[in-house]
Amino acid sequence: MDSTLTTSNSSRSQVSEFILMGFPGIHEWQHWLSLPLALLYLLALAANLLILITILHEPPLHQPMYQFLGILALVDIGLSTTITPKILASFWFDAKAISLPECFAQIYAIHMFMSMESGIFLCMAVDRYVAICYPLQYPSIVTEAFVIKTTSSVVLRGVLLTLPLPVLASQRHYCSKNHIDHCLCSNLGVTSLACDDITINSFYQLILAWVVCGGDMALVFVSYALIIRSVLRLNSAQATSKALSTCSSHLILIIFFYTAVVVVSVTHLAGRRFLLIPVLLNVLHSIIPPALNPMVYALRTQELRVGFQRVLGLGEPVSRK
């Protein structure tokens, strides 16, 4: 009997570990992808740490907009660290085996951080909506207490609503197959190996995706539609340009994030015929946004560019009062 199988009390076989096979269809040369993945991961860590240090170091950045950005940076570090080190270990050291508890923990962490990122995007959209559409009321609405409450709600939602995914996955019986056609433990990829019924697993993931990401996505785009409508009514071309410049950086990241979510969902429904597409997107979706978020904001936001220069010793230090 295979060493990865153990005997259960019910005299059936139960796998004790899974084998991550990597990218389906390109196993022969997938190790070449390790270098760009490693570079993207290092970029994500360095850039997001720089954002956190800059926001903490610069008093002008102690505002809700940048506080939400700092929280997004923390989530991005967590999301990229959840999957990238394991993928690189698999490619470099052939460490393809992953225990069941570790696999279920990765399922939980991935979905939890994804939920948090979606929630933070919504918070940032609401922040911009109030700032642009109700500028006079903004200081009294978006306060420090508002940031704490909304962030706590996003974190609590991510922690609680995604918990049933690994719990349900761990209750399935894995009696024969233990090879996952993926670089990471995706919920559907793991539960598809189960020998018993996984209807409840698939149903809960579908509900979670529609309620969390679907609900957030709808509210985000409604917010930006209202922002654009309000901006186009401004008589000042300079004010219009500034407002659109501020929002464009958010929209670039949000569109990529939700487009990838939708494409992954649709291709998963298409089955194994397009298996490589959701696998690639799952990996890229977890590493590219964390690497690009700081760069997009740095390029589009003058206050951050100035803060980066000060932190890196390239600009005049700000006076603290």
Backbone hydrogen bonds, N-H to C=O, Kabsch-Sander energy under -0.5 kcal/mol:
donor,donor_aa,acceptor,acceptor_aa,energy
5,L,2,D,-1.9
6,T,14,Q,-2.4
8,S,12,R,-2.7
11,S,8,S,-1.8
14,Q,6,T,-2.8
15,V,174,Y,-3.1
16,S,4,T,-3.2
17,E,4,T,-0.6
18,F,98,I,-3.1
19,I,178,N,-3.1
20,L,18,F,-0.5
20,L,96,K,-2.7
21,M,19,I,-0.7
21,M,180,I,-2.9
22,G,182,H,-2.6
26,I,23,F,-1.5
29,W,26,I,-0.8
30,Q,26,I,-0.8
32,W,29,W,-1.5
33,L,30,Q,-1.9
34,S,31,H,-1.4
35,L,32,W,-0.6
37,L,33,L,-2.0
38,A,34,S,-2.7
39,L,35,L,-2.4
40,L,36,P,-2.5
41,Y,37,L,-2.3
42,L,38,A,-2.5
43,L,39,L,-2.5
44,A,40,L,-2.6
45,L,41,Y,-2.5
46,A,42,L,-2.7
47,A,43,L,-2.9
48,N,44,A,-2.1
49,L,45,L,-2.2
50,L,46,A,-2.2
51,I,47,A,-2.0
52,L,48,N,-2.3
53,I,49,L,-2.7
54,T,50,L,-2.7
55,I,51,I,-2.6
56,L,52,L,-2.2
57,H,53,I,-2.2
58,E,54,T,-2.2
61,L,58,E,-1.6
62,H,59,P,-2.0
63,Q,61,L,-2.0
66,Y,63,Q,-0.6
67,Q,63,Q,-2.5
68,F,64,P,-2.7
69,L,65,M,-1.3
70,G,66,Y,-2.2
71,I,67,Q,-2.1
72,L,68,F,-2.4
73,A,69,L,-2.0
74,L,70,G,-1.8
75,V,71,I,-2.3
76,D,72,L,-2.6
77,I,73,A,-2.1
78,G,74,L,-2.2
79,L,75,V,-2.8
80,S,76,D,-2.5
81,T,77,I,-2.0
82,T,78,G,-1.4
83,I,79,L,-0.8
84,T,80,S,-2.2
87,I,83,I,-2.0
88,L,84,T,-2.7
89,A,85,P,-2.3
90,S,86,K,-2.1
91,F,87,I,-2.1
92,W,88,L,-3.0
93,F,89,A,-2.1
94,D,90,S,-0.6
95,A,89,A,-1.6
96,K,94,D,-1.8
98,I,18,F,-2.5
100,L,16,S,-1.0
103,C,99,S,-2.4
104,F,100,L,-2.7
105,A,101,P,-2.2
106,Q,102,E,-1.9
107,I,103,C,-2.2
108,Y,104,F,-2.1
109,A,105,A,-2.6
110,I,106,Q,-2.6
111,H,107,I,-2.0
112,M,108,Y,-2.5
113,F,109,A,-2.6
114,M,110,I,-2.1
115,S,111,H,-2.3
116,M,112,M,-2.2
117,E,113,F,-2.6
118,S,114,M,-2.3
119,G,115,S,-2.2
120,I,116,M,-2.6
121,F,117,E,-2.2
122,L,118,S,-1.7
123,C,119,G,-2.2
124,M,120,I,-2.6
125,A,121,F,-2.1
126,V,122,L,-2.5
127,D,123,C,-2.4
128,R,124,M,-2.2
129,Y,125,A,-2.3
130,V,126,V,-2.6
131,A,127,D,-2.2
132,I,128,R,-2.2
133,C,129,Y,-2.7
134,Y,130,V,-1.9
137,Q,134,Y,-0.5
138,Y,134,Y,-1.0
140,S,137,Q,-0.7
141,I,137,Q,-1.6
141,I,138,Y,-0.6
142,V,138,Y,-2.4
143,T,141,I,-1.6
147,V,143,T,-2.0
148,I,144,E,-2.3
149,K,145,A,-2.6
150,T,146,F,-2.6
151,T,147,V,-2.3
152,S,148,I,-2.4
153,S,149,K,-2.2
154,V,150,T,-2.2
155,V,151,T,-2.6
156,L,152,S,-2.7
157,R,153,S,-2.5
158,G,154,V,-2.3
159,V,155,V,-2.5
160,L,156,L,-2.5
161,L,157,R,-2.3
162,T,158,G,-0.9
163,L,160,L,-0.6
165,L,162,T,-1.1
167,V,163,L,-1.5
168,L,164,P,-3.1
169,A,165,L,-2.2
170,S,166,P,-2.3
171,Q,167,V,-0.9
172,R,169,A,-1.0
174,Y,172,R,-0.6
175,C,173,H,-0.8
180,I,19,I,-3.1
180,I,178,N,-0.6
181,D,179,H,-0.5
182,H,180,I,-2.4
186,S,184,L,-1.4
190,V,186,S,-2.3
191,T,187,N,-2.6
192,S,188,L,-1.5
193,L,190,V,-1.8
194,A,191,T,-1.5
195,C,173,H,-3.4
196,D,173,H,-0.5
202,S,198,I,-2.4
203,F,199,T,-2.6
204,Y,200,I,-2.4
205,Q,201,N,-2.2
206,L,202,S,-2.1
207,I,203,F,-2.5
208,L,204,Y,-2.9
209,A,205,Q,-2.5
210,W,206,L,-2.2
211,V,207,I,-2.9
212,V,208,L,-2.7
213,C,208,L,-0.6
214,G,209,A,-2.5
215,G,210,W,-0.9
216,D,212,V,-2.6
217,M,213,C,-2.9
218,A,214,G,-2.1
219,L,215,G,-2.1
220,V,216,D,-2.9
221,F,217,M,-2.4
222,V,218,A,-2.0
223,S,219,L,-2.3
224,Y,220,V,-2.3
225,A,221,F,-1.9
226,L,222,V,-2.2
227,I,223,S,-2.1
228,I,224,Y,-2.6
229,R,225,A,-2.2
230,S,226,L,-2.3
231,V,227,I,-2.8
232,L,228,I,-2.4
233,R,229,R,-0.6
233,R,230,S,-0.7
234,L,231,V,-1.7
237,A,235,N,-0.6
240,T,236,S,-2.1
241,S,237,A,-2.4
242,K,238,Q,-2.3
243,A,239,A,-2.4
244,L,240,T,-2.5
245,S,241,S,-2.1
246,T,242,K,-2.1
247,C,243,A,-2.1
248,S,244,L,-2.2
249,S,245,S,-1.0
250,H,246,T,-0.7
251,L,247,C,-2.6
252,I,248,S,-2.3
253,L,249,S,-1.3
254,I,250,H,-2.5
255,I,251,L,-2.8
256,F,252,I,-1.6
257,F,253,L,-2.5
258,Y,254,I,-2.6
259,T,255,I,-2.2
260,A,256,F,-2.2
261,V,257,F,-1.6
262,V,258,Y,-2.3
263,V,259,T,-2.5
264,V,260,A,-2.5
265,S,261,V,-2.1
266,V,262,V,-2.5
267,T,263,V,-2.6
268,H,264,V,-1.9
269,L,265,S,-1.6
270,A,266,V,-1.0
271,G,268,H,-1.2
273,R,270,A,-0.5
274,F,271,G,-1.2
275,L,272,R,-1.6
277,I,274,F,-0.7
279,V,275,L,-1.7
280,L,276,L,-2.7
281,L,277,I,-2.6
282,N,278,P,-2.5
283,V,279,V,-1.9
284,L,280,L,-3.0
285,H,281,L,-3.0
286,S,282,N,-0.8
286,S,283,V,-0.8
287,I,283,V,-0.7
287,I,284,L,-0.8
288,I,284,L,-3.0
291,A,287,I,-1.3
292,L,288,I,-2.7
293,N,289,P,-3.1
295,M,291,A,-0.5
296,V,292,L,-2.9
297,Y,293,N,-2.3
298,A,294,P,-2.5
299,L,295,M,-2.2
300,R,296,V,-1.9
301,T,297,Y,-1.8
302,Q,300,R,-0.6
305,R,301,T,-1.9
306,V,302,Q,-2.6
307,G,303,E,-2.1
308,F,304,L,-3.1
309,Q,305,R,-2.1
310,R,306,V,-2.0
311,V,307,G,-2.6
312,L,308,F,-2.6
313,G,310,R,-1.3
314,L,309,Q,-4.0
315,G,309,Q,-1.1
321,K,319,S,-0.5
